[in-house]
Structure formats: C-alpha cells, structure tokens
Amino acid sequence: MTKLIVLDVDGCLTDGKITYYEDGNESKSFNVKDGLAIRTWIRMGNEVAIMTGRRSAIVQRRAKELGIEHLYQGVSDKAKLIRELSEQLGIGLQDIAAIGDDLNDYGMLQIAGRSFVPNDASRFVKEVATTILECEGGRGAVREMIEMIVHEDGKEEAFLAFWR
C-alpha cells in the first residue's frame, strides 16, 4: 500500500523547460491537474516529497502552495535521500512510489517499491521503471500516477470523497 510519493520536478511536475529572463529570474509551468491530485493525496493522510537536483524559489513556492512538507532541492543522490526519508517517516521502501524522467532519477526509481516515468522519459529510466505512463512530464503524468495508485490500492472512494 503506497503511503509516500516522491516527485521529481523538471520533466515530471513540469515539461522540463526552464525560461531564463534578462533580469536573472526564471519561469516554469506546473499542471494544475497534477496539483489537485497531489493535494487530494495529502488530504487522504498520505505523504509527498519533492526531490530535485536544481534549486528554485518557484519550486519552493509550488510545494508550499500544495502543502508538501518534504522539499529537497539541490539533491545529488536521490536514492540515498529516499532511504533516509523512509527511515525518518517509518515507511518501508515497498510503500514508496517515485516518479522521475532522467538519469539523475535512475537510483531512486530502482529502490522505490513502485516507480513511474512519464512517456517522454529517458529510455534508460524507462528500463528500470515499473510503469511507463501515457502522459508526458508536465502534462498530467503525476496525476496519472496518483490515480493509478489510488485505483490499484483500492482507495478510489476515499480519493473521490473530498469531491462528492
């Protein structure tokens, strides 16, 4: 039974594009459908963590907006961090699902009990993932993952209860 989902940002929560402006700022676009699914997952009493290799104030803002308590930026070893978070929260690796799209997610996807990749992920991570999603990163892949977990874990009624 999945209790924690771990999310990569660029290429999963976003389409992987980063726009830099002359003033030094940057922009990313997030999918609101992913956000609603994440908030519902949290309301169900589950945990969410963001693990990203980059650092961005935009990601911090998005995590706060969604109520995500576990935000890790500038992460070089996501597998190590998942093991630490697993121990800290008392959640076994088998009860953790992770989504990633590129080489820096490889180790994380190998150790998570369930691993998901967007359809446009690197072929190398597709080879280790338990599920290749139909959606591309930033285009509902996280939503698809959460809905799949909710269905397979038999939690659809609890998921929908917030919206009836």
Contacts in CASP RR format, 6 or more apart in sequence:
PFRMAT RR
TARGET T0000
AUTHOR 0000-0000-0000
METHOD contacts of the structure
MODEL  1
MTKLIVLDVDGCLTDGKITYYEDGNESKSFNVKDGLAIRTWIRMGNEVAI
MTGRRSAIVQRRAKELGIEHLYQGVSDKAKLIRELSEQLGIGLQDIAAIG
DDLNDYGMLQIAGRSFVPNDASRFVKEVATTILECEGGRGAVREMIEMIV
HEDGKEEAFLAFWR
1 95 0 8 1.000
1 153 0 8 1.000
2 46 0 8 1.000
2 95 0 8 1.000
2 96 0 8 1.000
2 97 0 8 1.000
2 114 0 8 1.000
2 149 0 8 1.000
2 153 0 8 1.000
3 46 0 8 1.000
3 47 0 8 1.000
3 89 0 8 1.000
3 91 0 8 1.000
3 95 0 8 1.000
3 96 0 8 1.000
4 46 0 8 1.000
4 47 0 8 1.000
4 48 0 8 1.000
4 49 0 8 1.000
4 85 0 8 1.000
4 86 0 8 1.000
4 89 0 8 1.000
4 91 0 8 1.000
4 95 0 8 1.000
4 96 0 8 1.000
4 97 0 8 1.000
5 41 0 8 1.000
5 46 0 8 1.000
5 47 0 8 1.000
5 48 0 8 1.000
5 49 0 8 1.000
5 96 0 8 1.000
5 97 0 8 1.000
5 98 0 8 1.000
5 99 0 8 1.000
5 145 0 8 1.000
5 146 0 8 1.000
5 149 0 8 1.000
6 48 0 8 1.000
6 49 0 8 1.000
6 50 0 8 1.000
6 51 0 8 1.000
6 78 0 8 1.000
6 82 0 8 1.000
6 85 0 8 1.000
6 96 0 8 1.000
6 97 0 8 1.000
6 98 0 8 1.000
6 99 0 8 1.000
6 108 0 8 1.000
6 112 0 8 1.000
7 13 0 8 1.000
7 38 0 8 1.000
7 48 0 8 1.000
7 49 0 8 1.000
7 50 0 8 1.000
7 51 0 8 1.000
7 98 0 8 1.000
7 99 0 8 1.000
7 100 0 8 1.000
7 142 0 8 1.000
8 50 0 8 1.000
8 51 0 8 1.000
8 52 0 8 1.000
8 78 0 8 1.000
8 98 0 8 1.000
8 99 0 8 1.000
8 100 0 8 1.000
8 101 0 8 1.000
8 102 0 8 1.000
8 105 0 8 1.000
8 108 0 8 1.000
9 28 0 8 1.000
9 50 0 8 1.000
9 52 0 8 1.000
9 53 0 8 1.000
9 54 0 8 1.000
9 56 0 8 1.000
9 59 0 8 1.000
10 16 0 8 1.000
10 18 0 8 1.000
10 28 0 8 1.000
10 52 0 8 1.000
10 54 0 8 1.000
10 101 0 8 1.000
11 100 0 8 1.000
11 101 0 8 1.000
11 102 0 8 1.000
11 118 0 8 1.000
11 120 0 8 1.000
11 137 0 8 1.000
11 138 0 8 1.000
12 99 0 8 1.000
12 100 0 8 1.000
12 101 0 8 1.000
12 118 0 8 1.000
12 137 0 8 1.000
12 138 0 8 1.000
12 141 0 8 1.000
12 142 0 8 1.000
13 30 0 8 1.000
13 31 0 8 1.000
13 34 0 8 1.000
13 50 0 8 1.000
13 62 0 8 1.000
13 137 0 8 1.000
13 138 0 8 1.000
13 142 0 8 1.000
14 28 0 8 1.000
14 29 0 8 1.000
14 30 0 8 1.000
14 137 0 8 1.000
14 138 0 8 1.000
15 29 0 8 1.000
15 136 0 8 1.000
15 137 0 8 1.000
15 138 0 8 1.000
15 139 0 8 1.000
16 28 0 8 1.000
16 137 0 8 1.000
16 138 0 8 1.000
17 28 0 8 1.000
17 29 0 8 1.000
18 26 0 8 1.000
18 27 0 8 1.000
18 28 0 8 1.000
19 26 0 8 1.000
19 27 0 8 1.000
19 28 0 8 1.000
20 26 0 8 1.000
21 27 0 8 1.000
26 56 0 8 1.000
26 58 0 8 1.000
27 58 0 8 1.000
28 56 0 8 1.000
28 58 0 8 1.000
28 59 0 8 1.000
29 138 0 8 1.000
30 62 0 8 1.000
30 138 0 8 1.000
31 138 0 8 1.000
31 139 0 8 1.000
31 140 0 8 1.000
31 142 0 8 1.000
31 143 0 8 1.000
33 140 0 8 1.000
33 143 0 8 1.000
34 138 0 8 1.000
34 140 0 8 1.000
34 141 0 8 1.000
34 142 0 8 1.000
34 143 0 8 1.000
35 66 0 8 1.000
35 142 0 8 1.000
35 143 0 8 1.000
36 143 0 8 1.000
37 142 0 8 1.000
37 143 0 8 1.000
37 146 0 8 1.000
37 147 0 8 1.000
38 48 0 8 1.000
38 66 0 8 1.000
38 68 0 8 1.000
38 142 0 8 1.000
38 146 0 8 1.000
39 66 0 8 1.000
39 67 0 8 1.000
40 146 0 8 1.000
40 159 0 8 1.000
40 162 0 8 1.000
40 163 0 8 1.000
41 48 0 8 1.000
41 146 0 8 1.000
41 150 0 8 1.000
41 159 0 8 1.000
42 48 0 8 1.000
42 66 0 8 1.000
42 67 0 8 1.000
42 68 0 8 1.000
43 162 0 8 1.000
44 155 0 8 1.000
44 158 0 8 1.000
44 159 0 8 1.000
44 162 0 8 1.000
47 69 0 8 1.000
47 70 0 8 1.000
47 89 0 8 1.000
47 91 0 8 1.000
48 66 0 8 1.000
48 67 0 8 1.000
48 68 0 8 1.000
48 69 0 8 1.000
48 70 0 8 1.000
49 68 0 8 1.000
49 70 0 8 1.000
49 71 0 8 1.000
49 72 0 8 1.000
49 85 0 8 1.000
50 59 0 8 1.000
50 63 0 8 1.000
50 68 0 8 1.000
50 70 0 8 1.000
50 71 0 8 1.000
50 72 0 8 1.000
50 73 0 8 1.000
51 72 0 8 1.000
51 75 0 8 1.000
51 78 0 8 1.000
51 81 0 8 1.000
51 82 0 8 1.000
51 108 0 8 1.000
52 59 0 8 1.000
52 72 0 8 1.000
52 73 0 8 1.000
52 74 0 8 1.000
52 75 0 8 1.000
53 73 0 8 1.000
53 74 0 8 1.000
53 75 0 8 1.000
53 76 0 8 1.000
53 78 0 8 1.000
53 104 0 8 1.000
54 73 0 8 1.000
54 74 0 8 1.000
55 73 0 8 1.000
55 74 0 8 1.000
56 73 0 8 1.000
59 71 0 8 1.000
59 73 0 8 1.000
60 71 0 8 1.000
60 73 0 8 1.000
63 71 0 8 1.000
70 85 0 8 1.000
72 81 0 8 1.000
75 81 0 8 1.000
76 104 0 8 1.000
78 98 0 8 1.000
78 104 0 8 1.000
78 105 0 8 1.000
78 107 0 8 1.000
78 108 0 8 1.000
79 107 0 8 1.000
79 108 0 8 1.000
79 110 0 8 1.000
79 111 0 8 1.000
82 93 0 8 1.000
82 96 0 8 1.000
82 98 0 8 1.000
82 108 0 8 1.000
82 111 0 8 1.000
82 112 0 8 1.000
83 93 0 8 1.000
83 111 0 8 1.000
85 91 0 8 1.000
86 92 0 8 1.000
86 93 0 8 1.000
86 96 0 8 1.000
93 111 0 8 1.000
93 112 0 8 1.000
93 113 0 8 1.000
94 113 0 8 1.000
95 113 0 8 1.000
96 112 0 8 1.000
96 113 0 8 1.000
96 114 0 8 1.000
97 112 0 8 1.000
97 113 0 8 1.000
97 114 0 8 1.000
97 115 0 8 1.000
97 116 0 8 1.000
97 145 0 8 1.000
97 149 0 8 1.000
98 105 0 8 1.000
98 108 0 8 1.000
98 109 0 8 1.000
98 112 0 8 1.000
98 114 0 8 1.000
98 115 0 8 1.000
98 116 0 8 1.000
99 115 0 8 1.000
99 116 0 8 1.000
99 117 0 8 1.000
99 118 0 8 1.000
99 133 0 8 1.000
99 141 0 8 1.000
99 142 0 8 1.000
99 145 0 8 1.000
100 108 0 8 1.000
100 109 0 8 1.000
100 115 0 8 1.000
100 116 0 8 1.000
100 117 0 8 1.000
100 118 0 8 1.000
100 121 0 8 1.000
100 125 0 8 1.000
101 117 0 8 1.000
101 118 0 8 1.000
101 120 0 8 1.000
101 121 0 8 1.000
101 122 0 8 1.000
101 125 0 8 1.000
101 137 0 8 1.000
102 121 0 8 1.000
102 122 0 8 1.000
102 125 0 8 1.000
103 122 0 8 1.000
103 124 0 8 1.000
103 125 0 8 1.000
105 117 0 8 1.000
105 125 0 8 1.000
106 124 0 8 1.000
106 125 0 8 1.000
106 128 0 8 1.000
107 128 0 8 1.000
108 115 0 8 1.000
109 115 0 8 1.000
109 117 0 8 1.000
109 125 0 8 1.000
109 128 0 8 1.000
109 129 0 8 1.000
110 128 0 8 1.000
113 130 0 8 1.000
114 130 0 8 1.000
114 131 0 8 1.000
114 149 0 8 1.000
115 128 0 8 1.000
115 129 0 8 1.000
115 130 0 8 1.000
115 131 0 8 1.000
116 129 0 8 1.000
116 130 0 8 1.000
116 131 0 8 1.000
116 132 0 8 1.000
116 133 0 8 1.000
116 141 0 8 1.000
116 145 0 8 1.000
116 148 0 8 1.000
117 125 0 8 1.000
117 126 0 8 1.000
117 129 0 8 1.000
117 131 0 8 1.000
117 132 0 8 1.000
117 133 0 8 1.000
118 133 0 8 1.000
118 135 0 8 1.000
118 136 0 8 1.000
118 137 0 8 1.000
118 138 0 8 1.000
118 139 0 8 1.000
118 141 0 8 1.000
119 132 0 8 1.000
119 133 0 8 1.000
119 134 0 8 1.000
119 135 0 8 1.000
119 136 0 8 1.000
119 137 0 8 1.000
119 141 0 8 1.000
120 136 0 8 1.000
120 137 0 8 1.000
121 129 0 8 1.000
121 132 0 8 1.000
126 132 0 8 1.000
131 145 0 8 1.000
131 148 0 8 1.000
133 141 0 8 1.000
133 144 0 8 1.000
133 145 0 8 1.000
133 148 0 8 1.000
134 144 0 8 1.000
135 141 0 8 1.000
135 143 0 8 1.000
135 144 0 8 1.000
147 159 0 8 1.000
149 155 0 8 1.000
150 156 0 8 1.000
150 158 0 8 1.000
150 159 0 8 1.000
END
